[in-house]
Amino acid sequence: MTEEEFLSALAQRGLLHDVVEAAQEHHCTVAEIGSKNRMAHVARARHAAMRKCRDKGLSYPAIGELFDRDHSSVMAALKRSA
């Protein structure tokens, strides 16, 4: 998924503000959150963004599709961020 597609998908679901907030809190960009980057600060930001999506009512498969991850990866990320 390209950066533009990621931003568009977030905006369509009304999650762009939440993901931008998570990126700012963890000192990274929204593009890094949507990427495959595994650096610790980016992974923590991605986990926080996934948590915000889950709190908004998205299912694990929907979050996984949005972040280009498997639903089980989302479950593991949310277990870590809890």
N, C-alpha and C positions, 0 to 999 in steps of 0.2 A: 504494500500500500504506500503510495507516495505521500509526501507531506501535505499536499493540497487535498488529497482524498481523505486523509486523516482529519484535517481541520474541518472539512466539509461534513464528515460523518459526525464529528463532535457537535458542530453547530446545528445539524438537523435534529439531534437528540437533546439539544439544550444543555450540553455538558461542557461547552468550550470554556466558559468562565471558571468552572471547577478545576479543569485541567490546567488552565493558565495559573490559577491560584496555587495549585500543587507545584507547578514548575517554579514559580517565584519563591515559594517557601524552601525549596531544595536547591535553588541557584542553578537551574538548568533551563533549557528551552522546551517548548511544547514539541518541537521536532525531535528532540532527543528522547522525550517520553514515548513518542510513537515509533522510535527506531528499535533496532535489535541491540543497541548499546547495553553492555552489562556492567559498566562502571557502577560502583556502589551508590554514589549520590544520585545517579540517574535511575537505578533500580528502585531506590527508596522513593523517589518522586513518582515513578510509574506505579508502585504499590499504593501510594497515597491517592493517586488519581483513580486507580481501580477501586479503592475503598469508597471514594466519593461517588463513583458510578453505582456501586452496589447499594449505597445508602439512598440513592435516587430510585432504586427499584429495578435496576437492570439484572437480568439473569447472568449466571456464570458464562454460558455459551455466548450471550450477546456481548458481554465485556470482552471475552476472548476474541470474538470476531472484530471488535472495534480496535483492539490493541494487537491484532495479528498473533494471538497466542491460543493455545489449547485451553479448554475450560478448566482442566486440572491444574494448569499453571496459574490460572487466576485464583483458584481455590488455595493453592500453596502461598501465593503472594498475599492474599488476604489473611491467611493464618499468621504470616510473619508480621503484618502491619497492625494486627489487633492489639 
